[in-house]
Amino acid sequence: EVQLVESGGGLVQAGGSLRLSCSASGFTYNDYAIGWFRQAPGKEREGVACISKRDSYAFYAHSMKGRFTISSDNAENTVYLQMNSLKPEDTAVYFCAADRLRESCKPATSSRYYVMDYWGKGLLVTVSS
């Protein structure tokens, strides 16, 4: 059974940084897509960044480039999202999600988040002004 467990959320002031972690287990594939998504209050879920496990090739939603960085530690089966220069509009529930197809990263970060098969429970990031 695939499990994704997020950690690292919380409250941060505008301009600050946070690093989110996603611990993945239960995958039987050599390669898959895994990434971060978020949903702000009253808004649709959106992609943030996604990475393929095998070669760590990363995709970013266009609006997330520059401030957010996704990375992975394959030995620990953990994916990270480093968030810098945070803004109040970054306040959202952040989800870790994965899919057995590495090709899912591109559509998932281009509004089609629903292609991802597996989802974590999400965690809240609040950026105060």
C-alpha atoms as one frame of an Amber mdcrd trajectory, in Angstrom:
protein
   0.000   0.000   0.000   1.376   3.374  -1.019   1.604   5.878   1.800   2.644
   9.509   1.678   3.213  11.366   4.920   3.845  15.110   4.925   5.592  17.091
   7.622   7.067  20.525   8.164   4.093  22.836   7.847   3.146  25.591  10.224
   3.061  29.334  10.682   5.681  31.607   9.184   5.955  35.334   8.636   5.941
  36.813   5.189   9.416  36.715   3.707  10.331  33.637   5.690  11.111  30.091
   4.610   9.796  26.608   5.270  10.829  23.162   4.144   8.174  20.536   3.699
   8.983  16.828   3.712   7.104  13.901   2.232   8.013  10.384   3.263   6.935
   7.822   0.676   6.510   4.105   1.181   4.900   1.143  -0.509   6.042   1.808
  -4.068   6.957  -1.213  -6.125   7.992   0.772  -9.197  11.541   1.761 -10.055
  10.407   5.128 -11.250   7.430   7.285 -10.494   6.322  10.870 -10.213   6.042
  12.554  -6.850   5.310  16.147  -6.083   3.674  18.918  -4.141   0.285  20.484
  -4.621  -1.656  23.056  -2.678  -5.169  24.244  -2.108  -5.908  27.676  -0.734
  -9.235  28.454   0.943 -11.953  28.784  -1.652  -9.648  27.909  -4.518  -9.009
  24.885  -6.663  -6.110  22.607  -5.951  -3.024  23.428  -7.991   0.339  21.951
  -8.748   3.478  23.385  -7.204   6.339  21.113  -8.246   6.899  17.513  -9.233
   9.938  15.281  -9.633  10.646  11.886 -11.129  12.231   9.473  -8.676  14.752
   7.891 -11.009  16.500  10.932 -12.416  15.136  13.758 -10.241  13.952  15.696
 -13.267  11.777  18.458 -11.878   8.742  20.277 -13.177   7.381  23.473 -11.684
   4.113  25.254 -12.084   4.931  28.453 -13.898   3.978  30.732 -11.020   6.061
  28.728  -8.533   9.395  28.981 -10.287  12.094  30.855  -8.458  10.839  30.696
  -4.871  10.110  26.980  -4.523  12.566  24.128  -5.001  11.736  20.436  -5.039
  14.352  17.821  -4.266  14.517  14.185  -3.306  16.578  11.881  -1.148  16.132
   8.506  -2.789  17.942   6.670  -0.019  15.363   7.967   2.438  12.421   7.885
  -0.006  11.730  11.467   0.940  10.821  14.446  -1.201  11.297  17.996  -0.022
   9.825  21.339  -0.951  11.943  24.323   0.028   9.819  27.444   0.086  11.517
  30.833   0.278  10.299  34.409   0.324   6.892  33.247   1.390   3.880  35.477
   0.832   0.472  35.518   2.527  -1.033  34.195  -0.711   1.047  31.041  -0.272
  -1.198  30.147   2.649  -2.780  26.812   1.787  -2.997  23.154   2.596  -0.044
  21.507   0.907  -0.341  17.938  -0.310   2.213  15.402  -1.366   1.039  13.265
  -4.273   2.481  10.526  -6.450   1.741   8.560  -9.567   3.265   5.423 -11.025
   3.873   7.223 -14.325   6.778   9.657 -14.278   5.186  11.407 -17.235   2.422
  12.601 -14.930   4.622  15.378 -13.560   4.139  17.629 -16.558   0.332  17.597
 -16.717   0.056  17.589 -12.935   1.952  20.867 -12.691  -0.036  22.329 -15.578
  -3.440  22.399 -13.826  -4.232  18.684 -14.211  -3.391  17.767 -10.627  -6.011
  15.016 -10.722  -3.754  12.717 -12.780  -1.889  11.850  -9.583  -3.129   8.585
  -8.099  -1.858   8.737  -4.547  -2.285  11.570  -2.076  -1.141  12.404   1.409
  -3.461  13.942   3.972  -1.998  17.394   3.549  -0.665  19.931   5.983  -1.387
  23.577   6.595   1.063  26.334   5.801   0.057  29.752   7.052   1.988  32.841
   6.042   1.221  35.876   8.154   1.609  39.408   6.858
